């Protein structure tokens, strides 16, 4: 396990890599590596037992350079195309959580041939009428000057569970965790604040282009990206298994139920 | 320009006075004539000899009912003749095309016979939510818009603007503003060095939008003076303004008695969601991430969660200590504002007289007392001070304007 900086068209991308085997590109979400924690979480460690896990930090997150030219999800996708070329990843497993899942889906519809298997966990990216993706920005503003309970409620099954309190504590957390959280919100404000809110209306009708087997995983109580988004992904991706629900988890299944979620992934990736 | 008809239990029953404050609370029976009352109050300031009338832009809130200050400004061009019409300011990132602001400001300058002070503001957190303005590039977008507007006022058109955010093929302003080279530009800030730097580069006036005036005002003045020097410019008091509130009555005791209801209405209701920790404050924080991450790291180092904001003051003494709202007899108010001017060397006082649900009659009485018994002394003393401290500069008469 080591962190390294990779340079793509003059910008630094920070990434962690661990394990060996088939390369697995992991794209992070909000309660995750790079967006809160500096290093691997138990979920990623499980994956690294069977795969070569590569986890880049999104532009402007952790030690990755910020890119002021990012206006839409397309710009993020092209950022990742550059990274894939630099890392010489021609065929790989792609796993994305939350916003990372959106980016994964957008990559998959553009370059289905490069993806061996696709996993989306609580992925944003779709427009589903009547099921708006939550407003993470308003909930990132503390209540009573210190409480992040509503943010935790959005990202986890319950605001009081230990993982939630560890990653999004009330008051002030570890300074560098605070900075990483801020960086992730700043990137997100570029692609998810104004309509479209964390979605791309065109994505739905492009999902049929995905050729790899796919697995869509959702927490039972996702208060950020409603479950109907998972159902839609599972239905419209041609080779997708049925939507898998992680009982008792909210939006951040990899953090809330790391072993169970990793187990689902390893089974799917091994088959 | 608050919405003054909220029930007494508003603070208990509602989470915020901004963005999500339910508009079922708007009452047409009560609010009929409210805009006329506010416009007349501003026109009264002109009659009393204030240097200007200040308007600002806010959306979806009970703090300020002016989503379009330009409409009120247009009304003022027709019922006033002397004072400056100061718009602080149009929120540029909320516009699809900043030329709309260039046009309306040019119209207002013509309609007012050259009385416009053109303020540009980027908008705070609440406006971000109201208009879905992504925060990360707000500042960049703001300055591109401001520069385009001023260019359209000063350069002959048509020309093409090859901007990042507002590319335009045909910039060709009709009408042009009356004032030459262009109307004075004021930019609000809350002591961020980057805003001061951008203001200094362009030779504009800086206006401190924080409402508390302890040591902070003096520090802001020093910082701004330093930034101006770095840009080969020199500070003088009319490059700098502050927002403050005051209430004047015959005696200290009477002043407090008369204004207290309005003051608490303003602090507890109007500032809820903006400058209060109660509920959810939307003005600044990680959900509106407009400052770069390194600046956020610096901010977080000194950040105390749950600290009190202006609207969290619990009693009158705390409020007095904040120096945000200066209340008293003409003597008291003169003394306290004079001390502020002396220390902070500030030439432009943007004064809010009507607070919260304060009745029109009381606001007018306070304005009149201020104009007759406070302003003359302040003008006189500050002119002497400024002439002494800034002798090489051609110092203009002191300015005091009524803030709505």
Boltz contact constraints between the chains, C-beta under 6 A:
constraints:
  - contact:
      token1: [A, 137]
      token2: [B, 287]
      max_distance: 6.0
  - contact:
      token1: [A, 138]
      token2: [B, 287]
      max_distance: 6.0
  - contact:
      token1: [A, 140]
      token2: [B, 286]
      max_distance: 6.0
  - contact:
      token1: [A, 140]
      token2: [B, 287]
      max_distance: 6.0
  - contact:
      token1: [A, 141]
      token2: [B, 280]
      max_distance: 6.0
  - contact:
      token1: [A, 141]
      token2: [B, 282]
      max_distance: 6.0
  - contact:
      token1: [A, 141]
      token2: [B, 285]
      max_distance: 6.0
  - contact:
      token1: [A, 141]
      token2: [B, 287]
      max_distance: 6.0
  - contact:
      token1: [A, 143]
      token2: [B, 280]
      max_distance: 6.0
  - contact:
      token1: [A, 144]
      token2: [B, 277]
      max_distance: 6.0
  - contact:
      token1: [A, 145]
      token2: [B, 277]
      max_distance: 6.0
  - contact:
      token1: [A, 145]
      token2: [B, 306]
      max_distance: 6.0
  - contact:
      token1: [A, 146]
      token2: [B, 305]
      max_distance: 6.0
  - contact:
      token1: [A, 146]
      token2: [B, 306]
      max_distance: 6.0
  - contact:
      token1: [A, 171]
      token2: [B, 305]
      max_distance: 6.0
  - contact:
      token1: [A, 172]
      token2: [B, 305]
      max_distance: 6.0
  - contact:
      token1: [A, 175]
      token2: [B, 300]
      max_distance: 6.0
  - contact:
      token1: [A, 178]
      token2: [B, 300]
      max_distance: 6.0
  - contact:
      token1: [A, 179]
      token2: [B, 293]
      max_distance: 6.0
  - contact:
      token1: [A, 179]
      token2: [B, 297]
      max_distance: 6.0
  - contact:
      token1: [A, 182]
      token2: [B, 286]
      max_distance: 6.0
  - contact:
      token1: [A, 182]
      token2: [B, 289]
      max_distance: 6.0
  - contact:
      token1: [A, 182]
      token2: [B, 293]
      max_distance: 6.0
  - contact:
      token1: [A, 182]
      token2: [B, 296]
      max_distance: 6.0
  - contact:
      token1: [A, 183]
      token2: [B, 293]
      max_distance: 6.0
  - contact:
      token1: [A, 185]
      token2: [B, 286]
      max_distance: 6.0
  - contact:
      token1: [A, 185]
      token2: [B, 289]
      max_distance: 6.0
  - contact:
      token1: [A, 186]
      token2: [B, 136]
      max_distance: 6.0
  - contact:
      token1: [A, 186]
      token2: [B, 289]
      max_distance: 6.0
  - contact:
      token1: [A, 189]
      token2: [B, 134]
      max_distance: 6.0
  - contact:
      token1: [A, 189]
      token2: [B, 135]
      max_distance: 6.0
  - contact:
      token1: [A, 189]
      token2: [B, 136]
      max_distance: 6.0
  - contact:
      token1: [A, 189]
      token2: [B, 289]
      max_distance: 6.0
  - contact:
      token1: [A, 190]
      token2: [B, 134]
      max_distance: 6.0
  - contact:
      token1: [A, 190]
      token2: [B, 136]
      max_distance: 6.0
  - contact:
      token1: [A, 193]
      token2: [B, 134]
      max_distance: 6.0
  - contact:
      token1: [A, 194]
      token2: [B, 132]
      max_distance: 6.0
  - contact:
      token1: [A, 194]
      token2: [B, 134]
      max_distance: 6.0
